[in-house]
Amino acid sequence: MMGSTETALITLEGSFVPRYVFYWQAEYRCDPECPEAQFCQRCHKMGHRQDVCTLPPSTELCQT
């Protein structure tokens, strides 16, 4: 479990997520984590955040 919560992070092979997993003779319900898409506010591209963008901070895409 993660800290004092009732949450555990498990990694599965493949794309199938079972409704329940069994661990130490107990049954646990699975709720898949769906991460949010990352969007950069600096270059306006998907896949990364502004804090890791490779464009220099002073670069401006729009001059209006």
Secondary structure, DSSP 8 states (H G I E B T S, - for coil): --TTSS------SSS---SEEEETTEEEE---------B-TTT--BSS-GGG-SS-TT--S---
